Amino acid sequence: MLSFTHSHDHSLRPLPPATYTQLAPALSALGMATQHFFQLPTAAPAQEAITTLTRLDGTAVAQLAALASTPELEGLIATYPLRLYDYVLLGRAALGSPLGAAVRAYLRQQMQLSDEELERLFAYCLQLSAELENALEQFLAGPSGAAALAPLRRRQQQIQAVFAQYETSLLPALPPAATLGFDEGRLQLLRLALLLTQELRHTTAATHPFLQALPSLTALSDSAMEAITARLRVVEAGERLPLSLPELVLLYQVLHVCALAFVSDVLGTVGLEDALPLADHPVTPTPGSSRQAVAALATGFIGWVDREFGQEPIVQQARQEVAALAELLG
């Protein structure tokens, strides 16, 4: 059984020479999973949460994934055991998330494995990584035992909670349904529309039936909203942006929400009647309010989605949901 033990002076006892070789399959899987996590464009909110919690980032996990010998592993455990522990927790959480499919696909392709062989290898990697996690827990706890294990287990729960919260953003990328380009004005309006919709969804003064119904819009989960907001935050004017059908439907519902809010008393009930001031980059050269600009953008975008994808079940459901929302405005 794998264990890391303290010597009489509380330092790490030397590891058996074959320790790295024994752990190599698990370390390889953990490295693939953690690096894929930090390379995923849609996972920015989850990445930020993990970095805040553990101080691990893309550079750190790449360095840890580069471990290649027992002496290197021994040196890391002796000097930064908590860092390695966090790395193992992160990797195991990633392997248990939708990211595990990407690791499986890579292993299948590189090693030419059958389904049965792949599942055996993946299960073995999970078992080994669990043994590594347990050995690090016992080493970190030291003579304090159970009392010192509590904060370590809490850390594990916190990492798992991040993955549960942002699971949607970790799903394998869907093929793009369309590739669109937006000028600076339209990009700003889309960002503002997303921000306003999130404000309306989470307002503490949600006494209006319209506001109370917003969380029922299936396309507008927090993780999906945060993921598309993160993408639009970094895209540049004129840059071609591939969007999956669920992402198009999300923007479809967001623009519907804003358009409905602008033609009703909803904004006034929550003190947002001055929402969306004039944009720095108007969509047209002629003066106009951002409300009018968003309305024009909404009309064009919604009409285009209905024409191009109106027969898709996901679009039909989204249309039914916003129609029910509109009825709440009388």
C-alpha positions in Angstrom: 0.0 0.0 0.0 1.3 3.4 -0.9 2.5 5.6 2.0 4.7 8.6 2.7 6.1 8.5 6.2 8.0 10.9 8.5 11.4 10.1 9.9 12.2 10.8 13.5 13.0 14.5 12.7 9.6 14.8 10.9 11.2 14.9 7.4 10.0 12.6 4.6 11.6 9.2 4.6 13.2 8.4 1.2 10.8 6.9 -1.3 11.4 3.5 -2.9 13.1 3.9 -6.2 10.1 2.5 -8.1 7.6 4.9 -6.6 7.4 7.2 -9.7 7.1 4.2 -12.1 4.3 2.8 -9.9 2.4 6.1 -10.0 3.2 7.1 -13.6 -0.2 6.0 -15.1 -2.1 8.0 -12.5 0.2 11.0 -12.7 -0.1 11.1 -16.5 -4.0 11.0 -16.3 -4.0 13.7 -13.6 -1.7 15.8 -15.8 -3.9 15.5 -18.8 -7.0 16.3 -16.9 -5.7 19.4 -15.1 -4.0 20.9 -18.1 -7.1 20.3 -20.2 -9.1 22.1 -17.5 -7.0 25.2 -17.6 -6.9 25.2 -21.4 -10.7 25.1 -21.8 -11.9 28.5 -23.0 -15.4 28.0 -21.6 -14.2 27.2 -18.1 -12.8 30.6 -17.2 -15.1 31.1 -14.2 -14.3 27.6 -12.8 -10.6 28.2 -13.5 -10.7 31.5 -11.5 -12.4 29.8 -8.6 -9.9 27.0 -8.5 -6.9 29.4 -8.7 -8.4 31.5 -5.9 -8.9 28.3 -3.8 -5.6 26.5 -4.5 -3.3 29.0 -6.2 -2.9 26.5 -9.0 -3.1 27.8 -12.6 -2.2 26.7 -16.1 1.5 27.2 -15.5 1.6 25.5 -12.2 -0.2 22.3 -13.4 2.1 22.1 -16.4 5.1 22.2 -14.1 3.5 19.5 -11.8 2.6 17.4 -14.9 6.3 17.5 -15.9 7.4 15.4 -12.9 9.4 12.5 -14.4 11.3 10.7 -11.6 11.1 9.4 -8.0 13.7 12.1 -6.8 11.6 14.9 -8.3 8.4 13.4 -6.7 10.2 13.0 -3.4 11.5 16.6 -3.5 8.0 17.9 -4.1 6.4 15.9 -1.3 9.1 17.0 1.1 8.8 20.7 0.3 5.3 21.4 -1.1 3.1 18.5 -0.1 -0.1 20.6 0.0 0.5 21.8 -3.5 0.8 18.3 -4.8 -2.3 17.3 -2.7 -4.3 20.2 -4.3 -3.1 19.0 -7.7 -4.3 15.5 -7.1 -7.7 16.7 -5.8 -8.1 18.9 -8.9 -7.1 16.1 -11.2 -9.4 13.6 -9.7 -12.3 16.1 -9.8 -11.5 16.8 -13.4 -11.4 13.1 -14.3 -14.8 12.6 -12.6 -16.3 15.6 -14.6 -17.2 15.8 -18.3 -13.4 16.5 -18.9 -12.8 12.8 -18.2 -14.2 12.1 -21.7 -11.4 14.1 -23.3 -8.8 12.1 -21.3 -10.4 8.8 -22.3 -10.4 9.9 -26.0 -6.7 10.8 -25.8 -5.8 7.5 -24.2 -7.8 5.6 -26.8 -6.2 7.3 -29.7 -2.6 7.2 -28.4 -2.7 3.6 -27.1 -5.1 2.1 -29.7 -7.2 0.6 -26.9 -10.5 -1.3 -27.1 -13.4 -0.1 -25.0 -12.7 -2.8 -22.4 -9.0 -2.0 -22.2 -9.7 1.7 -22.0 -12.1 1.3 -19.1 -9.7 -1.0 -17.2 -6.9 1.5 -17.6 -9.1 4.4 -16.6 -10.3 2.6 -13.5 -6.7 1.7 -12.6 -5.6 5.3 -12.9 -8.5 6.4 -10.6 -7.6 3.7 -8.1 -3.9 4.8 -8.1 -4.8 8.5 -7.8 -7.1 7.7 -4.9 -4.2 5.9 -3.2 -1.9 8.9 -3.8 -4.5 11.2 -2.4 -4.9 9.1 0.7 -1.1 8.8 1.2 -0.7 12.6 0.9 -3.6 13.1 3.4 -1.9 10.9 6.0 1.5 12.6 5.4 0.0 16.1 5.8 -2.0 15.1 8.9 1.0 13.6 10.5 0.8 12.7 14.2 -2.3 15.0 14.6 -4.4 12.4 12.8 -8.1 12.9 12.5 -8.0 16.5 13.7 -5.8 17.5 10.8 -7.8 15.6 8.3 -10.9 17.8 8.6 -9.5 20.9 6.8 -8.1 18.6 4.1 -11.4 16.9 3.5 -13.1 20.4 3.5 -10.6 21.4 0.7 -11.7 18.4 -1.3 -15.3 19.3 -0.9 -14.6 22.9 -2.0 -12.9 21.7 -5.2 -15.7 19.3 -5.9 -18.3 22.1 -5.3 -16.6 24.3 -7.9 -16.8 21.5 -10.5 -20.5 20.9 -9.6 -21.3 24.6 -9.9 -19.6 25.0 -13.3 -20.3 21.5 -14.8 -22.1 22.9 -17.8 -19.0 24.9 -18.8 -16.9 21.7 -18.7 -19.0 19.8 -21.2 -17.2 18.9 -24.4 -17.5 21.6 -27.0 -20.4 21.2 -29.3 -19.9 21.8 -33.1 -20.6 25.4 -34.1 -24.0 26.0 -35.5 -22.9 29.3 -36.9 -19.8 31.5 -37.0 -20.6 35.2 -36.5 -18.7 38.5 -36.4 -19.8 41.6 -34.4 -18.6 45.1 -34.7 -17.6 47.0 -31.5 -21.0 48.5 -31.0 -22.9 45.2 -31.2 -20.3 43.5 -29.0 -20.9 46.1 -26.3 -24.6 45.8 -26.6 -24.5 42.0 -26.2 -22.2 42.3 -23.2 -24.6 44.8 -21.6 -27.6 42.7 -22.4 -26.0 39.7 -20.7 -25.2 41.8 -17.7 -28.7 43.3 -17.5 -30.3 39.8 -17.8 -28.1 38.5 -15.0 -29.0 41.5 -12.8 -32.7 40.8 -13.4 -32.4 37.1 -12.8 -30.7 37.7 -9.4 -32.4 40.8 -8.1 -33.5 40.6 -4.5 -36.6 42.7 -5.3 -38.1 40.0 -7.6 -41.8 40.7 -6.8 -42.8 41.2 -10.4 -44.1 37.9 -12.0 -41.8 38.5 -15.0 -38.7 38.6 -12.7 -39.9 35.6 -10.7 -40.2 33.6 -14.0 -36.8 34.4 -15.3 -35.0 31.5 -13.6 -37.3 29.1 -15.4 -35.7 29.9 -18.8 -33.8 26.7 -19.4 -31.0 28.2 -21.6 -30.0 30.8 -19.0 -28.2 28.8 -16.4 -25.6 30.7 -14.4 -22.7 28.6 -15.7 -23.8 29.0 -19.3 -24.3 32.8 -18.9 -20.9 33.1 -17.3 -19.2 31.1 -20.0 -20.6 33.1 -22.9 -20.0 36.3 -21.1 -16.3 35.3 -20.6 -16.1 34.5 -24.4 -17.6 37.8 -25.4 -15.4 39.7 -23.0 -12.2 38.8 -24.9 -13.4 38.6 -28.5 -12.4 41.5 -30.6 -14.5 43.5 -33.0 -14.8 41.7 -36.4 -13.3 38.5 -35.0 -15.2 35.4 -36.2 -16.9 33.7 -33.2 -18.1 30.1 -33.6 -21.3 29.6 -31.6 -23.0 26.3 -30.8 -26.8 26.0 -31.1 -27.2 26.2 -27.2 -25.1 29.4 -27.2 -27.2 30.9 -30.0 -30.4 30.0 -28.0 -28.9 31.6 -24.9 -28.4 34.9 -26.7 -31.8 34.5 -28.3 -33.4 34.4 -24.9 -31.2 37.1 -23.4 -32.2 39.5 -26.2 -35.8 38.6 -25.8 -35.6 39.3 -22.0 -34.0 42.7 -22.6 -36.5 43.6 -25.3 -39.5 42.7 -23.1 -38.0 44.5 -20.1 -37.6 47.7 -22.2 -41.2 47.8 -23.3 -42.6 47.2 -19.8 -42.3 48.6 -16.3 -40.0 45.9 -15.1 -36.8 48.0 -15.0 -38.5 50.7 -12.9 -39.6 48.2 -10.3 -36.0 47.3 -9.5 -34.4 50.7 -10.0 -32.9 50.0 -13.4 -34.8 52.4 -15.5 -31.6 54.1 -16.6 -30.0 50.8 -17.6 -28.0 50.7 -20.8 -26.8 54.2 -21.3 -25.6 55.3 -24.7 -22.8 53.0 -25.9 -19.3 54.4 -26.7 -19.6 52.8 -30.1 -23.1 53.3 -31.5 -24.4 50.6 -33.8 -25.3 53.2 -36.4 -23.9 56.6 -37.1 -27.2 58.3 -36.2 -27.8 59.2 -32.5 -30.0 56.8 -30.6 -30.4 55.3 -27.2 -28.9 52.0 -26.3 -32.4 50.7 -25.7 -33.3 51.3 -29.3 -30.0 49.8 -30.4 -30.6 46.7 -28.3 -34.1 46.5 -29.6 -32.8 46.6 -33.2 -30.1 44.0 -32.5 -32.7 41.8 -30.8 -35.1 42.0 -33.7 -32.5 41.2 -36.2 -30.9 38.4 -34.2 -34.1 36.8 -33.0 -35.5 36.8 -36.5 -32.4 35.3 -37.9 -32.4 32.4 -35.4 -36.1 31.8 -36.0 -35.4 31.6 -39.8 -32.3 29.5 -39.7 -33.0 27.2 -36.7 -36.7 27.6 -36.1 -37.4 23.8 -36.6 -34.9 22.8 -33.9 -36.6 21.5 -30.7 -34.3 23.6 -28.5 -35.3 26.8 -30.4 -39.0 25.9 -30.3 -38.8 25.3 -26.5 -37.0 28.7 -26.1 -39.6 30.4 -28.1 -42.4 28.9 -26.0 -40.7 30.0 -22.8 -40.3 33.6 -23.9 -43.9 33.7 -25.2 -45.0 32.5 -21.7 -42.8 35.2 -20.2 -44.3 37.9 -22.4 -47.8 36.9 -21.2 -46.8 37.9 -17.7 -46.5 41.5 -18.8 -50.1 41.6 -19.8 
